[in-house]
Amino acid sequence: MSLLVVGTVAFDAIETPFGKTDKIVGGAATYISLSASYHTKNIHLVSVVGGDFPKEKISSLNNRGISTKGLEIKENEKSFFWSGKYHNDMNTRDTIDTQLNVLLDFNPQVPEDQTSPDFLMLGNLDPDLQAKVLDQMKARPKLIAMDTMNFWMDLKLNKLKENIARIDVLTINDEEARQLSEEYSLVKAAKKILGWGPKYLIIKKGEHGALLFNKENKVFFAPALPLEEVFDPTGAGDSFAGGFMGYIAATNDVSFDNLKRSIIVGSAMASFTVEKFGTERLEEITSEDVQKRMQSFMDLVQVDINLIDA
Ligand code: AMP
């Protein structure tokens, strides 16, 4: 099955309690497609970078089987840049700087042979650009997931809400769910957001796992793997989304039960990303590492209980 991935391909500068990086490669679509590539083939990326973006990083995406035909390179412009600083709890962060650069006049062009993908993942990006991609779909994908963040809620809330009404799965973190819905309770937030149109809402809670809600008030919870060391949470949400959509594309199954499995796969992929800065860990792991991590997850969540009638 084919998976079309849209989002930023970027430079990030990150500060955590464990260290600081200069400009390193990041971006929502980078993490999503790398993470998905451990589960499915036929991944196509649509994004934009400037002439400053390292060509070898594009090659390493290609080496993982990710097609970059839809990655526009604007030689005379600069790539999107984001910098963030994590608080001591590593679950919350402040954006220090966002430089849109190439995104400012980007007009996404989905390659003609990718306008009917089986699955679509709209990663974090300007909602106007996410909408332009949706407009280019010739047939409705079997599942459309979309991620966003507070930056776009502050800047383009109306467009974002229009997009939410056009997709199937929205993935946001707990803080963003509260901001978007103006509800403190995540259950109330989920009800309100699902009332706007999507079939499912995933609320990511960092080291506290992720919740999947559907319109019939069903809820599923997947924990995050307890890790000895977390170096850099950047890209965890995107790696989660990549694992989630990669597994759905591989299994071609959009039932609630399969979405539950896909959330576990997403959580396993996110657990790799946070172990090193940037995309380093996602680029070095093997399929065997992924299999072992998935097993750890299954062991983490499996329990048999004999019900005792006292
Ligand atoms: P995550 O930690 O999964 O929420 O995503 C981090 C990635 O999002 C970084 O690699 C950034 O380049 C990218 N990013 C940060 N701010 C934005 C934004 N406003 N729009 C799109 N992507 C962003």
Boltz pocket constraint, residues with backbone or C-beta under 6 A from the ligand:
constraints:
  - pocket:
      binder: B
      contacts: [[A, 8], [A, 10], [A, 11], [A, 12], [A, 26], [A, 27], [A, 28], [A, 81], [A, 82], [A, 98], [A, 124], [A, 125], [A, 126], [A, 149], [A, 151], [A, 152], [A, 233], [A, 234], [A, 235], [A, 236], [A, 237], [A, 238], [A, 239]]
      max_distance: 6.0
